[in-house]
Amino acid sequence: MNKNFKIVHETPSRLRYKYLLLKEDFIDENILKSYLENIDGVNSVRVNKKAFSVIFNIENNIKEKIEDVLKKLTLDDLLSTDCEDSAVCVNCVSSEKPSLSGVVRASSALVAERFIKNNFAKATITTTAAIPMLLEGTKEFFEEGLTSKVLESAAVGISVYRRDYLAANSTNAMLELGEYIEETTVHKSDDLLKELSKPNVKEAWVEKKDENGKKVEILVNTEDIEVGDIVVVAAGSTIPVDGHIVHGDASVNQVSMTGEAEPIKKQRGDRVISGTVLEEGRLKIWAEHVGANTATQRIKHYIESSLNEKSSIQLKATRLADKLVPVTLGLAGISYLFTKDFERVASILQADYSCALKLATPVAFKSTISKAGHDGIMIKGAKSIEALSNVDTFIFDKTGTLTKGDLEVIEVTSYDEEWTEEELLNLTASTEEHYFHPVAEAVVKAAKQRGFVHMHHDEVEFIVAHGVKTEVDGKLVVIGSRHFLEDDEKIDFSKHKDKINKSLDEGKTLLYIGFNGKLLGTIALADQIRTNSKRSIKRLRELGVNHIVMLTGDVEKKAQAVGNELGVDEVYSELLPTDKASIVKKMIDEGRNVAFVGDGINDAPALISANVGISMSKGADIAKATADVSLLKDDIDAVVQAKELSNKTMDLINTNFKATVGINSAILGGATLGAFSPIVTAVLHNGTTIGLLLNSIRGVKK
């Protein structure tokens, strides 16, 4: 049996498999279900991700065919599924634009009927225009029972039967217009997914060595690019991989991924993401994520999943709408028993709650998801929006969230009078510039800011988790940790212990430089607080957050100083990675609705434990995979923006919900008492639905 799956239960019409691909973080049940349902002979598929099981209902013996698909199917196949391949992408958003044909047909009948005197001609025109709706209503009645569409079709049918052609055509025209506006709204709200669903970059230039060892550039299919390849991208091209720049300077347009309108200057050591466009310059990029693991494909998958997800308030609206259909039908029946008035029955059937209740809420969610996506904020579904709006406590893992997450050189100390600070920094940068370690990148950056003068040295030896070695003028240069220099290289630290200990007590990270067997100096580095962290915390409080917590592994003295500067309510210091999730759980047990903001591999348990997990843009892959909100731009203001969007969306939905129930109850009451004709009821009911749809779009705009 294939190691990816095993059969658990089997009957002639049903197969159940344990499918290990469901353990992947990026798998979505709906997409997998749609993929498997397209196997010939499969009637239906049920996927249970938590149990890692897939259940097939089949017509005949197609076990071998199913197992062949399961054997060959990979995560890449699902994540990179092209929406053009409709056979395996049922859930993808259609690129077909909403059609005005229904509106034109119904409106034309409404206008023409006013100028025609012959009753037979009126009946023919009205019936012809109404046939599509009547057929849809009939079909839906047999397939789904009593729904709003069934009631609407019945209302039109009764008006035609009564020869009230004005009412029939008016109702039909209003319904077609409402449906067109709904389809247009949904079509526009899915535009980000459509953009991401366009064909990816098919080919790219990769630097390779020929048989003579000479570097050459060859054109390859992007699916053949491997992690570690050097990808060469020229001006005007789309970057096909996620990675960091090893050579070159360029201007990169990231608007499609982060929402930043202005092109960003990128240079050696900077990271770039797939789907962004190189406007000027030329880059060589070390490929870190390729194929289905690139940001573009993951975001596409996130949105495909989130657009199908329903929140509790959306489910509540749908359940209420379904419960109210029999109420409307019952009132229509009672009215007919007492009045024998088909006109009143037609009026009552127009006044249904379902349209506004079922349409306005998902449109609001989809509009918010799309808007947030364009601003570089990936919200993974309606449930995440609803949960984030309820958050009253934010917990920040300090490094990479409240701070920049990038070390910066804050002090250079030379212990030898013959070496100036600039010379010490240049020596270190000349040696470290060959590596992409955060400390090395910080040193090189600082040297460039001070006018970097390269110092000639021999080949550099990199010692993992220790540091680097080289020679300058025949003398050994050793750069790295204290353990590396003092214990391994036997360099004496005794003369400078007081200065070193003082720097360490202040929370500084020290890089040690040894030259010719002596401690030449130290370079102090620190992770700086973001300039907008304090403002963002203040803004969160204005949005209803009443408790803000900072977690850090720093010593208590330094942690409290940072906490006081930022104005947080509670600080936890000297933490182990495993402590974060327990603190999140403790606060949830206290009755708080908690959002956790982090970016590291060890943040994943806390991100999962929180009511809402938010991962920063530079976060580890597992942090992004487990988070409810994933940021594509390195800006803490995006956290505030996500909270603000969620609050606005839920306020809008609650307003729409109350308006729908109130207005439609009044319309239904008026129709039941005979105060409204079918035409008036149709205009009031459908006008309300259209107004709420437009309000759902408008409401999330800034």
N, C-alpha and C positions, 0 to 999 in steps of 0.2 A: 504494500500500500504506500502511496506517496506520502512523504513526511509532512506535507502541508495540510492534509486532510485525512479523515478516516470516517467510514460510515458507522453511524450509531444505531439506526433503525431503518428497516426496509419492508415495504409492502408493494404490491403491483402498481399502486397509484401514488405512492408517497415514499420519498427518500429523505433521510435526515443525516447531515454530515457535521462533524466537528471540524471547523475550518480555521486554521491558525493564522491566516492572513488578516483575520478580524482583530488580531492583537495589535496591528499597526495603528499608530496614533492618527494618521491622516485618512484612514478608511471611513467612509460615510455609508451607513446602511442603505440609504435611498439610492445612491449611485450604484452600489454593488447589486442591489435588488433589480434595478432597471437593466443592468448589464446581463444578469443571469436569466431574466424573464424573456430575453430575446433568443434563447436557445429553442430551436424547433422542437415542439412536443411538450414544452413546459407550460402548464396552465397558470401557475402562480408560484411566487417565491416569498418565503418569510425569513427575515434575517434577525437574529438576536445577537447583538454585538457583545453584550455582557457575558453571554454563555458561549460565545464563539461558535454559534451553530447556524446552519442554513437548512431550511426545510423546503423541498420541492414537491409540488403537486403536479403529477404528470399524466399524460394520456396513455402512453404505452411504454414499452421497455426501452428507455433511452439512457439507462444508467451509464453505459460506456461513453456516450457522447458527453454527458454532464461531467463525468470524472476527467475526461480529456480537457474540457474547458477549465476545470478547477486546477488541474495539474499545470496548465500553461499560463493561467492568469497571474499577473504580477501587480504590485502596487503601482509601478510605472504605467501599466496599461490603463488603470483607472484614473490616476491623477492627470495623465496626458491625453485622455480621451478628447477628441476634437468634436465640437458640437456639430460639425458638418456631417459627421457620421451618425445619422439619426438612428441607425439600427442598434447602437449601443449607448445612446445618450438621450434617453427619454426625458430626463429631468433638465436638460440644458434649455436655456432660454431661446425661444424661436427668434430668428432674425427677421421674420415676416412682419411687416408693419401692419398695424390695425387698419382695417378697411372701412371706408365711409359708405360702402354700397348699401348697407342696411339703413343708415340714416337717410340717404338719398331716396331709396325705394319708398320708405314710410312717409317721408316729407312730401314726395311727389304725389303720392296717393291722397295725402291730406289736402294739398292745394288743388289737385285736379277735381276731387270730389265736390269742392265748393262751386265749380263752374259747370258741372254736368247736371242736367235736369232728369235724365232717364234713370229710373231706379235700378233697372237691370245693369246698366253700365256702372252705376255707383257700386252696386254689390260686387260686380266682377273685379273692379279696380281695388276695392277695399279687401276682398278675400284674397286676391293675388298677392297684395302687399303683406297680408297677415299670415299667409301659409307657412313661411319659414318659422315664425314664432310658434304657431299652433303645432307644427310638427315637432319642434324641440320640446315644447311643454308636454306633449303626449308621450314622447320617447322618455323624458325624464320621469314622468309619472310611473311608467312601468318598470323603470330601472331603479329609481330612488324613492318612489312614493311621493308624498305631499311635500313640495318645496315651493319657494317663492316664485320660481319660474312657472310652475304648474298653475299657481293662483293667477299670475299675470296673464298667462295664456287663456285661462278660463274667463277672465274679465274681458279680454278682447273678443273671445268666441261668443260670449253672451251679448256683447254690444252688436256684433255682426248679426247674430240671430234676431235681435230686437230691431234690426235695420237702423240702429243708431250709428251711422257711418262716421259722423263727426267724432263721437266718443271713441270708436274703434281705432280710427286713424290717428287721433290725438294721442291716445294711450300708446299705440305702437311706435309713433315717432319719438315720444318722450323716452320710452324704454330703450329704443335703438340708440338714441343720443347718450343716455346714461351708460349703456354698455360700451359705446365707443370711447367715452371719456375714461372709463375704468381701464379698458385695454390700453389706451394711450398712456395713462399714468403708470401702469405696470411696466409697459414697454420702456418708458423713459427711466423708471427707477432701476431697471436692470442693465442700464447702459454700461456700467463698470464691468460687469461680468461679460457682456458682449465684446467689450474692448479686449479683455483678457483672453477671450475665447478665439480671437483671430489666430490664423496660423502663426506659429512661433517661427523664430529665425531658423531656417532650414540648414544653412551652411555657415561655417566660420573658419577663419584662418588660425592655424595652430603652429607654434614653433617646435620643430623637431630637429634631430641631428641626422645627417645623411651617413652613408657608409664610411665617409672620410672624417666623420666627427664634426663636420661644419654645420652650423645652425642654418636651417632653411625654413621657410614658411609654406605650409601646404594647406589646401582647402579641403575640409572634411565635413561630413554631415554632423550636425550638432549632437545627434544621438550617439555619435561615436566618441565624443569628448569625454575624457576621464578625469577624475579628481587628480589634481597635481599637474595637469597640462597647462602650458603657457598659451593663452588665447590672445591673439593680436586683433585689436579693434581700431578701425580708422574713422575719421570724421564722417558723420552722416549715417553710421551703422548703429544698430541696436545691440546692446551688450547681451550675449546669450547665456552667461553664467553668473553665479554669485562668486565673488572672490576678492582678492586684494591686489593692488597694483604693484608690480615689481619694477616697472620702468615706464617713464613718460609722464607728461603733464597734459591735462585736458579739461575741457568744460563739458560737464555732463548735465543733461536735462532730466530731472527726476520727477517731473510733474505727474506722470502716469502712476507713479508708485508712492510718492510721499506728499503730493499736493504742493510742493515748493515751486512757485511760479518761475523764479530766477534760476538759471543754470548754476551749478555748483562747481567750483574749482576743485579738481581732484589731482593728486600727485602720488608719488611713490609711498607705499605704506597704507594709503587710504583704501577703504572697502567700497566696492561697487555692487549693485544688485541687477539682476536680469530684468529686461523690459525697459531699462532706461536708455536714453539715446545720447551718444557721444557727438556733441555739436562741433567742437574744435579740438585739434590735437590728435595724438595717437597713443594708445596704451597697450602695454603687455600685462595681462592679468593672470595671476595664479588661480586656477579653477578650484574653488572650495566646494560648491554645490552645483551639480549638473543635472540635466534632464528633468525628471519629475520632482526633484528635490529643490529646484530653484524657487525663488520667492514668487515669481509670476505664477507658476503652476500650483504652488501651495495656496496662494491667495485665491486663485480661481476655484480651487476645491473648497476652501473655507466658505466662499460666497455661495457656491452651488448648494452646499449643505445648509447654510444659514437662511437662504431664501425659502427653503421648504419647511423650516422649523416654525412651530406655533407656540406662542407664549400662553400662560394660564389665562390672561385676560382675553386673548384671541379665542381660545377654546370656550371661555365663558360666553363670549358674544355669539359664537356659532351655536352653542347649546341653547341659549336663550332664543335665538332666531328660529331654530328648529321647533322649540316648544310652542312658540307663538303662532306658527303656521296653522295648527288645528284650531287655535282660538279664533283667528280670522275666519277660517272656513266655517266654524261653528256659529259665529255671529251672522255670517251670510245665510246659513241654513235657517236659523231662528227667525231672521228678518223676513225670509221668504214665506215661512209658515204663517207669520202674522199679517204680512202686507201683500203677499203674492206679487211683489213689485220687483221685476228683473233688473230695473234700472238701479234700484237701491242695492241689490245683490252685487251688480257689477261695480258699484262705487266701493262697497266694503272690500271686495276682492282686490281692489287697487291699493288699499291702505295696509300693505304688509310691511313688517319690520325688517325682514330678512336682508334686503338689498343693502340698506345703510349699515346694519349691524355687521354683516359679513364682509363688506367691501372696504369700508373706511379704515378699519383697524389694520389689516394686512398692508394696505397701501401706505399707511403712516410708518409702519415698521420698515417696509422695503425702501421707502424714500430716505429714511434715516440711515439704513445700512449703506445705501448707495452714496449718500452725501458724505458720510464718515469715511468711506473707502476712498473717495476722491481727495480727502484731506489726510490720507495716510493713516487712518485708524480703521483696523479691521475688527468689526464687531461680529462675533460668531452667532448671529441669530437673534430672534425676537426675545427669547428667554433671557439672554444676556442683557438686552436693553432694559427689560423689566426689572431684573435683579439689580442692575447698576443704579436705577432710579431710586431703589429702596435703601441703598447703602448709606449708613450713618457713621461708619468708622472706616478710615483708610489706614492701612499698615504699609509703610514703605521700608523695603530693604535699602539701607542708605546708599551703598555703592552702586553707581550706575543709574540711580533714580534721582535722589536728591542731590547727588554729586554727579560729575560728568562721566565717571567711570574710566577716565583716561588719566594716567599719571602725568604730572607736570613737574619739571625741575624747578625747585623753589630756592635752592641754595647749593653753591659749589664751594667746598672747603679744601684748600691745599695745605698739606702738612710739610711742604718743602719750599723754602724761600726762593729757590731757583725756578720754581714752576708757578706761573700765575694761574688764576682761576680759569681764564680763557684757554690757556695751553692745556690744562688738565681736562677741560671739557672737550677740546678738539681731539685730544688723544683718545678719550673714551668714545667719542662719536665716530672717529675714523675706524675704530675696531668694531663697534656695535652696529654700524650701518648695514651690515650684511644680513641682519636678522630682523624678524618681525615680532620679537617679544615686546610686550608693552613698555618695559623699562628701556629697552634699546630704542624704541620709536620715540619715547619722550626725550631721551638724551640727544638723539639726532635732531629732533625738532628744535630743542633749546639751542643747540650749536648753530643751526641755520639762522635762528633769530638774532644771534649775537655776531654773525659774520663768520660762518664756518670756514676754517682753513684746514684742508685735509693734511694729515701727517702720514708719511709713507711708513708702511709696516709690512712684515712678512705675512705669509698665509695664516689665516685665523683658524684656530681649533675651537670647536664648540663642545663644551662638556655639559651634557643634559643635567638640568636642575642645579647647576653650580655656577657656570659662567663661561668666559672665553679666555683663550690664551693666544699671544702672538709675540713677535719680537720687533723692537725698534732699535736700530743701530746696534744690533747684536745683544741687546738687553731684554730680558723677559718682562712682558707686560701681562699681568693677571687681573681680570676684572670680574667681579661677581659677588657672591654672598660672603658673609663673614666666615662661615664655616669653611668655605672653599679656600679663602686666603689664609685664615689663621690656623686651621687644623690640617688641611691638605697640603698647602704650600708653605706652611711654617713661617708665616710673616708675623712679626711682633706687633701687637696692638697695644701693649701696656702704656706707652707714652701718651696715647690719645683716648684712653678709655672714658675719661670724664666728659670730654666733648661728645663722644659717640653716645654715651648713655643719656646725656641731656637731650640730644636730638631724638633718640628713641622714645624718651618720656613725653616728648611733645607730639608723638604720633607720626613722626616722619619715617618714610621708607628710605633706607640707605643703600646705596651702591658703592662698593669698596673698590679702590684702584691700587694695585700693587705694581711697583716698578723697580726692577733690579734688586728684588728681595726685600724691599721696604714698603711700608704703607705710605703711598704718595698722597692720598686724599680720599674724600668721600663726596658723593653727590646725593643730596637729599631730594626726595620726590614726595609728592602728595596728590591725593585726588581732590580737586577743588569743588566746592559747592557751586551748583548751577546758579547763574545770576538771577534766574526767575523762579527759583524754588520757593523762596519766602512769599512772593506774590501769588504763586499757584496755591500754596497752602491757605492763604487768606481767601482766595477765590472759592476754594472748596468749602470753606466754612459758610460763605455766602450762599452756596448751593445746598445747604442743609446738612453738611457733615459736621457732627459735633464732637468727634474724637479722632485725633490724628496721632499715630504711633510711629516711631522710628526704631528699626532693628539694625544692629551692627555688631561686628566682631571686635570693634575698637575697644581700647581700655576705657573704663568708666569716665575718667576725667575728660578725655577728648570727646567722647560720645555726648556727654552732658553739655559741653561747650557748643557743639554743633546743634544739638537739640534746642538749646536756649536761643541761639542765633536765628534758627528757623521758626521758632515759636510753636513747636509740637507739644502735645499734651503729655506724652509718655515716652520714655527712652529705655530700651533694653540693650545692654552692652555686653561685650565679651561673650557673645553667643557662639555656640557650635551650630553648624548647618542644620542639624536635626532638631534644634530648639524652635525654629521658625514655625513649623507646622503646628507644634503644640501650643504656641502662643495664639495662633489664629483660631485653633479649636477652643481654647479657653475663652476667648472673647465671644465666639459664637455661642458657647454654652451660657454666657452671661446675658444672652438675648440680643446681642448686637448683630447688625447686618454688615458684614465685613468685606472690604475690597483689599486684596493684597497686591502690591506693585513690586515686581522683582525682575531680575534678568539672568540669574545664574542657573547652572545645572542643579545646584542644591536647592533652588527655589521651587522646583516642580511640586514637591509634596504640599507646600504652603499654597501654591497657586490652585491646586486641586481642592484643598481643604476649605478655602475661602468661598463665600457666596459668589464673589466675582474675582477672577484672577486676571491681572493686567501685566503683560510682558513688554519690556522696553525694546526698542529697535535693535540694540546691540546684544540682545539676550541670546542665550543658548537655544538651540533648536528645540530641545525638550521643553524649555520654558514656554516657547511660542506655541508648541503643540498642545500643551495642557491649559493654556490661558483662554479665558473667555473673550478678552480683548487683546489684540496684538498690534503694537504700534510700529509703523514703518519709518517714522521720523524720530530723531533723537532729541525730543523736546518734551519736558514734563508738562508743558501747557497742553499737550495732546491728552493727558489724563483728565485735566479740567474740562477740555472740550468734549470728551466722551461722556463725562458725567452730566454736563450741561445739555448735550443732545438727548441723553436718556431722560432727563427730567422733563424737557420740553415735549418729547414724544409722548410720555405717559400722561402729562397734563392735557395734551391735545386729545389723546385717545379717550380719557375720562370725560372731557368736555363733549366730544362727539357722541360718546355712549349715552350720556344724560340727555343731550339734545335729541338723539334718535328716539329714545323711549318716550320723552315728553311730547315731541312734535307729532310723532306717528300715532301716539295714543289719542291726541286731540283730533287728528285727521280721521282715525278709525271711529272715534265717538261721533264726530260730525256726520260721517258717512252712514253710520248705523241709524242715526236719528233722521236721516233723509235731508240733512242740511246741505250736503254737497252732491252735485251731479258727478257721473263718472269722469267727465272731462276735468272738472275742478279738482277732484280727488287725484287724478293722474298727474296733473300739473303740480299740485302740492306735494304729493308723495315723491315723485321722481325729481322734482326741483330740490327737495330736501336732500335726497341721495346725492345728486350732483354737487350741491353746495358742500356737503360733508366730505365728498371726495376731494374737491378743490381745496377745502380747508386742511385736509390731511397732507396735501402737497405743500401748501403755503406755510403750515405751522412750524415745520422744522427748519425753515430758512432763517438765516441770521438777519 
